[in-house]
Amino acid sequence: MNSQDTTQNPLKTRIENFYTQESVHYTAKRYDGALQTYPQYIFRRRRSIVAEIIKSILPTFNRVDISIFDIGCADGSVIQYFDNFVDKKFAHIDAIDISEGMIAQAKSTISDSRYNFYLRGTENISRTYSIVTELGVYTPNIQEELSFMSNKLDTDGYIIYGVALRNSIEARIRRRREKNVEFLDTYLTFGQIKQACARTHLEIVSYTPYGIFIPKLWAFPKIAQHVQSCIDFCVKYIPFSTNLFHEVVFVLKKKV
Ligand SMILES: C[S@@+](CC[C@H](N)C(=O)[O-])C[C@H]1O[C@@H](n2cnc3c(N)ncnc32)[C@H](O)[C@@H]1O
């Protein structure tokens, strides 16, 4: 069993409660309607990066029945988006979350027999998957989380891991200006994440940083939508800039 299932951690409880309150309007606030804010940009940009990654790795499998396991699935809308994005639908989808409210919301909105939603720690599944996704999830112990993901993965499968960075521009500003942001201290630097991967039997196939926070830019959403992607695109090419980004999406594979 993963240690996250048993630890009584006040931060984890706060996160669970926060997401349970958010569950009824999770997708509407983040993914629906016109793009207005930097957080919405972050959620939507990650979703589109991951959708393209999934599309590009599917032809590498020499089987048609692709299964996927989503950790931190929220109300299920993101995994459903990926399922609709690819040409051939996934054969089997299992998804877990620490928030009871999110799981209840997912079960009430998605009634497709290929989908199964579980409160994390109650899933009791022994199978492995072609793809494991974990995007924007609270990770108090990355080493444990990497082995949790790896244990769920087929030998030829891929992990897609979107993880926020400790010293992004936004994290630095929020640490200085806001109270109750201790969750930022659970974030790691790009180097620490790479080191953690190196300690496993997973290799990094690729990584995509995104989200350079520019204060006040999103006061002008129509301009920001265009400028933000250009800034993200250009800053990527500046040496040693990765730690300034909000998040990195890693593609990981078992070492052969
Ligand atoms: C920021 S949202 C991201 C949701 C979705 N993956 C997305 O990309 O929109 C974080 C979700 O992960 C859940 N979560 C946080 N920590 C978790 C953990 N350790 N294990 C499973 N779910 C977790 C939260 O309850 C919430 O639904």
The ligand as an SDF file (V2000), in Angstrom:
LIG
                    3D

 27 29  0  0  0  0  0  0  0  0999 V2000
   -4.9090   20.3070   -9.7350 C   0  0  0  0  0  0  0  0  0  0  0  0
   -6.0760   19.0160   -9.7980 S   0  0  0  0  0  0  0  0  0  0  0  0
   -5.5750   18.2100  -11.3060 C   0  0  0  0  0  0  0  0  0  0  0  0
   -6.6620   17.3250  -11.8400 C   0  0  0  0  0  0  0  0  0  0  0  0
   -6.4430   16.7900  -13.2490 C   0  0  0  0  0  0  0  0  0  0  0  0
   -5.3480   15.8300  -13.2700 N   0  0  0  0  0  0  0  0  0  0  0  0
   -6.2060   17.9060  -14.2130 C   0  0  0  0  0  0  0  0  0  0  0  0
   -5.1730   17.8850  -14.8980 O   0  0  0  0  0  0  0  0  0  0  0  0
   -7.0670   18.7990  -14.3180 O   0  0  0  0  0  0  0  0  0  0  0  0
   -5.4920   17.9100   -8.5700 C   0  0  0  0  0  0  0  0  0  0  0  0
   -6.4020   16.6970   -8.3600 C   0  0  0  0  0  0  0  0  0  0  0  0
   -5.6060   15.6700   -7.7960 O   0  0  0  0  0  0  0  0  0  0  0  0
   -6.1920   15.2040   -6.5960 C   0  0  0  0  0  0  0  0  0  0  0  0
   -5.0720   14.8080   -5.7530 N   0  0  0  0  0  0  0  0  0  0  0  0
   -4.2310   15.5930   -5.0430 C   0  0  0  0  0  0  0  0  0  0  0  0
   -3.2710   14.8680   -4.4910 N   0  0  0  0  0  0  0  0  0  0  0  0
   -3.5030   13.5860   -4.8450 C   0  0  0  0  0  0  0  0  0  0  0  0
   -2.8390   12.3590   -4.5990 C   0  0  0  0  0  0  0  0  0  0  0  0
   -1.7440   12.3130   -3.8620 N   0  0  0  0  0  0  0  0  0  0  0  0
   -3.3380   11.2300   -5.1480 N   0  0  0  0  0  0  0  0  0  0  0  0
   -4.4450   11.2650   -5.9090 C   0  0  0  0  0  0  0  0  0  0  0  0
   -5.1370   12.4040   -6.1770 N   0  0  0  0  0  0  0  0  0  0  0  0
   -4.6540   13.5410   -5.6560 C   0  0  0  0  0  0  0  0  0  0  0  0
   -7.0320   16.3460   -6.0750 C   0  0  0  0  0  0  0  0  0  0  0  0
   -8.0780   15.8850   -5.2610 O   0  0  0  0  0  0  0  0  0  0  0  0
   -7.5190   16.9600   -7.3880 C   0  0  0  0  0  0  0  0  0  0  0  0
   -8.6960   16.3590   -7.8390 O   0  0  0  0  0  0  0  0  0  0  0  0
  1  2  1  0
  2  3  1  0
  2 10  1  0
  3  4  1  0
  4  5  1  0
  5  6  1  0
  5  7  1  0
  7  8  2  0
  7  9  1  0
 10 11  1  0
 11 12  1  0
 11 26  1  0
 12 13  1  0
 13 14  1  0
 13 24  1  0
 14 15  1  0
 14 23  1  0
 15 16  2  0
 16 17  1  0
 17 18  1  0
 17 23  2  0
 18 19  1  0
 18 20  2  0
 20 21  1  0
 21 22  2  0
 22 23  1  0
 24 25  1  0
 24 26  1  0
 26 27  1  0
M  CHG  2   2   1   9  -1
M  END
$$$$
